């Protein structure tokens, strides 16, 4: 369905997005669903009100079909994690499950919000506080990591990625820093341009049949709202060669916003609840 939306210029059509997403969940037989609907400059629905309408549409259809459905509206106007790129994001997911100190604050807040909402919605926990405590216990005990490893193995993947991701995941041959071109407050990002930086490196497709290089991307992406000095490292680019690394570095720099008065938006922007008919 997405390919059809793509070639007919209807990627952002609310009804078709609703049908495309919710139909898959219904076909899988889900009883409970919590959706993460993005808004901001890195989202398909950049406008917050458009994102809310999409969330309301999916929640209504899901509940109408007998699947208990709710949604969180979350901001995507700054990067959600330290990394962008296929293998790099998997590696960050391993770090997230293993090491509390490595967890990106915005990512952790979204994970906790989605997880606690689902646990309460499904009746596993009586309230958000106990649900959050259960999630943190699963992280700290290592059971979340073990469950993910079992899931990877069940789908034919290598569960050792959860133990030594660097040995299992492909590594780009060129890794170089992207340095701040000036001093000031890194107040924001054009997140779509950050994503297109990864695409240009070969980590995403511009044509349906184009190959993807899972090793390329960005890591150690600087948080918005921090003060930087000229020459500070803002990210590491992982590339196939020096030419592509340099080009990606220039594109990443164009995605930066400096010394703007607006605060970094809160990552949780709203919640849509619904009841089955």
C-alpha positions as CSV (number, residue, x, y, z in Angstrom):
1,X,0.0,0.0,0.0
2,X,2.9,2.4,0.8
3,X,4.3,1.9,-2.7
4,X,0.9,2.9,-4.2
5,X,0.7,5.9,-1.9
6,X,4.3,6.9,-2.9
7,X,3.7,6.8,-6.7
8,X,0.3,8.5,-6.5
9,X,1.5,11.3,-4.2
10,X,-0.8,10.3,-1.4
11,X,1.8,9.3,1.2
12,X,0.3,11.9,3.6
13,X,-3.4,10.9,3.0
14,X,-4.9,10.5,6.4
15,X,-7.3,7.7,5.5
16,X,-4.7,5.7,3.6
17,X,-2.2,6.0,6.4
18,X,-4.9,4.8,8.9
19,X,-5.8,1.9,6.7
20,X,-2.1,0.9,6.0
21,X,-1.1,0.9,9.7
22,X,-4.2,-0.3,11.5
23,X,-4.9,-3.1,9.0
24,X,-1.6,-4.8,9.8
25,X,-2.2,-4.7,13.5
26,X,-5.7,-6.2,13.1
27,X,-4.3,-8.9,10.7
28,X,-1.8,-9.8,13.4
29,X,-4.6,-10.4,15.9
30,X,-3.6,-7.7,18.4
31,X,-5.9,-7.2,21.4
32,X,-4.2,-4.0,22.6
33,X,-2.3,-1.3,20.7
34,X,-0.5,1.9,21.7
35,X,0.6,4.0,18.8
36,X,3.4,6.5,18.7
37,X,2.4,9.3,16.4
38,X,5.1,11.8,15.6
39,X,4.9,15.5,14.9
40,X,7.6,18.1,14.2
41,X,9.9,18.7,11.3
42,X,11.1,15.1,11.2
43,X,7.7,13.6,11.0
44,X,5.4,12.7,8.1
45,X,2.7,14.8,9.8
46,X,4.8,17.8,10.8
47,X,1.9,19.9,12.1
48,X,0.8,19.0,15.6
49,X,-2.9,19.3,14.8
50,X,-2.6,17.1,11.6
51,X,-0.7,14.5,13.7
52,X,-3.5,14.6,16.3
53,X,-6.2,14.1,13.6
54,X,-4.2,11.1,12.3
55,X,-3.9,9.7,15.8
56,X,-7.6,10.2,16.4
57,X,-8.4,8.4,13.1
58,X,-6.3,5.4,13.9
59,X,-7.5,5.2,17.5
60,X,-11.1,5.3,16.3
61,X,-10.7,2.6,13.6
62,X,-8.7,0.3,16.0
63,X,-11.3,0.6,18.7
64,X,-14.1,0.3,16.2
65,X,-12.7,-3.0,15.1
66,X,-12.6,-4.3,18.7
67,X,-8.9,-3.7,19.3
68,X,-8.3,-1.6,22.4
69,X,-6.2,1.3,20.9
70,X,-4.7,4.5,22.2
71,X,-2.0,6.9,21.0
72,X,0.7,9.2,22.2
73,X,1.7,12.3,20.3
74,X,5.5,12.7,20.5
75,X,7.8,15.4,19.2
76,X,10.3,14.7,16.3
77,X,11.7,18.2,15.8
78,X,15.0,17.1,17.4
79,X,16.7,13.7,17.2
80,X,15.2,11.1,19.5
81,X,18.3,9.1,20.1
82,X,22.1,9.3,19.9
83,X,22.2,7.4,16.5
84,X,20.6,7.4,13.1
85,X,21.2,4.4,10.8
86,X,20.3,0.7,10.7
87,X,23.1,-1.1,12.5
88,X,23.9,1.9,14.6
89,X,20.4,2.1,16.0
90,X,20.4,-1.6,16.7
91,X,23.7,-1.1,18.6
92,X,22.1,1.8,20.5
93,X,19.1,-0.4,21.4
94,X,21.5,-3.0,22.9
95,X,23.2,-0.3,24.9
96,X,19.8,1.1,26.1
97,X,18.8,-2.3,27.4
98,X,22.2,-3.0,29.0
99,X,23.4,0.3,30.5
100,X,21.2,2.9,32.2
101,X,23.9,5.6,31.7
102,X,23.7,5.2,27.9
103,X,20.0,5.9,27.6
104,X,19.1,9.0,25.7
105,X,16.7,11.0,27.9
106,X,14.1,11.7,25.2
107,X,14.2,8.1,24.0
108,X,13.9,6.8,27.5
109,X,10.9,9.1,28.2
110,X,9.1,7.8,25.1
111,X,9.8,4.2,25.9
112,X,8.6,4.5,29.5
113,X,5.4,6.4,28.4
114,X,4.5,3.9,25.6
115,X,5.3,0.9,27.8
116,X,3.5,2.1,30.9
117,X,0.4,3.1,28.8
118,X,0.3,-0.4,27.3
119,X,0.7,-2.2,30.6
120,X,-2.2,-0.2,32.2
121,X,-4.4,-0.4,29.1
122,X,-4.0,-4.2,29.1
123,X,-4.7,-4.5,32.8
124,X,-1.3,-5.8,33.7
125,X,-0.6,-2.9,36.0
126,X,-3.2,-0.8,37.9
127,X,-1.6,2.6,37.3
128,X,1.3,4.4,35.4
129,X,3.6,4.4,38.5
130,X,3.5,0.7,39.0
131,X,3.8,0.1,35.3
132,X,6.9,2.3,35.1
133,X,8.4,0.4,38.1
134,X,7.7,-2.9,36.3
135,X,9.4,-1.6,33.1
136,X,12.5,-0.4,35.0
137,X,12.7,-3.8,36.8
138,X,12.7,-5.6,33.5
139,X,15.5,-3.4,32.3
140,X,17.6,-3.6,35.4
141,X,17.2,-7.3,35.8
142,X,18.3,-8.0,32.2
143,X,15.0,-9.8,31.4
144,X,14.1,-7.2,28.7
145,X,17.4,-7.9,27.0
146,X,17.0,-11.7,27.3
147,X,13.4,-11.4,25.9
148,X,14.7,-9.4,22.9
149,X,17.5,-12.0,22.2
150,X,14.9,-14.8,22.2
151,X,12.7,-12.8,19.8
152,X,15.6,-12.2,17.5
153,X,16.5,-15.9,17.5
154,X,12.8,-16.9,16.9
155,X,12.9,-14.7,13.7
156,X,16.0,-16.3,12.4
157,X,18.5,-13.6,13.6
158,X,21.7,-13.9,15.6
159,X,20.9,-13.5,19.3
160,X,24.5,-12.8,20.0
161,X,23.9,-9.3,18.7
162,X,22.6,-8.6,22.2
163,X,25.9,-9.6,23.7
164,X,28.5,-8.3,21.3
165,X,26.8,-6.1,18.7
166,X,30.1,-4.9,17.3
167,X,31.0,-8.4,16.3
168,X,27.7,-9.2,14.7
169,X,26.6,-6.0,13.1
170,X,28.4,-4.6,10.0
171,X,30.8,-1.7,10.6
172,X,31.5,1.1,8.2
173,X,35.1,1.4,7.1
174,X,35.3,5.2,7.6
175,X,34.3,6.9,10.9
176,X,35.0,10.6,11.3
177,X,33.8,13.4,13.6
178,X,31.6,16.2,12.5
179,X,32.7,19.4,14.3
180,X,30.9,22.5,15.2
181,X,31.5,25.3,12.7
182,X,30.9,28.0,15.4
183,X,30.3,28.5,19.1
184,X,26.8,29.0,20.5
185,X,23.7,27.1,21.7
186,X,22.7,24.2,19.5
187,X,19.0,25.1,19.7
188,X,17.5,22.7,17.2
189,X,17.7,20.5,14.1
190,X,16.0,20.1,10.8
191,X,15.5,16.4,11.6
192,X,14.4,15.5,8.0
193,X,17.7,16.7,6.8
194,X,19.4,14.6,9.4
195,X,17.5,11.6,8.0
196,X,18.4,12.5,4.5
197,X,22.0,12.6,5.5
198,X,21.7,8.9,6.4
199,X,19.9,8.2,3.1
200,X,22.6,9.9,1.1
201,X,25.2,7.8,2.9
202,X,23.3,4.7,1.6
203,X,21.4,3.9,4.7
204,X,18.0,4.5,3.1
205,X,16.3,4.3,-0.3
206,X,15.4,7.0,-2.8
207,X,14.3,4.3,-5.3
208,X,12.2,1.2,-4.2
209,X,14.7,-1.3,-5.4
210,X,17.9,0.5,-4.3
211,X,20.2,-1.4,-2.0
212,X,20.7,-0.4,1.6
213,X,24.0,-0.3,3.5
214,X,23.2,-1.1,7.1
215,X,26.6,0.0,8.4
216,X,26.4,3.7,7.6
217,X,24.8,6.5,9.5
218,X,25.4,8.9,12.4
219,X,26.2,8.3,16.1
220,X,26.9,10.4,19.2
221,X,24.5,13.0,17.9
222,X,24.6,16.1,20.1
223,X,21.5,17.0,22.1
224,X,19.6,20.1,21.2
225,X,19.7,22.9,23.8
226,X,23.4,22.5,24.7
227,X,26.1,25.1,24.4
228,X,28.9,24.2,22.0
229,X,32.3,25.6,21.2
230,X,33.7,25.8,17.7
231,X,35.4,22.5,17.0
232,X,33.3,20.4,19.4
233,X,32.2,17.1,18.1
234,X,28.5,17.2,17.2
235,X,28.3,13.6,15.8
236,X,30.3,10.8,14.2
237,X,29.6,10.0,10.6
238,X,29.9,6.3,9.5
239,X,30.6,6.1,5.8
240,X,31.8,3.8,3.0
241,X,34.6,6.2,2.0
242,X,36.1,9.6,2.8
243,X,34.2,11.4,0.0
244,X,30.8,10.3,1.3
245,X,31.8,11.0,4.8
246,X,32.8,14.6,3.9
247,X,29.6,15.2,1.9
248,X,27.5,13.8,4.8
249,X,29.2,16.1,7.3
250,X,28.4,19.1,5.2
251,X,24.8,18.1,4.9
252,X,24.5,17.5,8.6
253,X,25.9,20.9,9.4
254,X,23.1,22.5,7.3
255,X,20.5,20.7,9.5
256,X,21.7,22.6,12.7
257,X,19.9,25.6,14.2
258,X,21.9,27.9,16.4
259,X,21.0,30.5,19.1
260,X,17.3,30.5,18.5
261,X,15.0,31.7,21.3
262,X,12.6,28.8,21.2
263,X,12.9,26.1,23.8
264,X,13.4,22.5,22.7
265,X,9.8,21.1,22.6
266,X,8.8,18.5,25.2
267,X,9.0,15.0,23.8
268,X,5.5,14.1,25.0
269,X,2.9,16.3,23.2
270,X,-0.4,14.6,23.9
271,X,-2.4,11.5,24.4
272,X,-5.4,10.1,22.6
273,X,-7.6,7.5,24.4
274,X,-10.6,5.7,23.0
275,X,-13.0,3.0,23.9
276,X,-14.2,0.2,21.7
277,X,-17.8,0.6,20.3
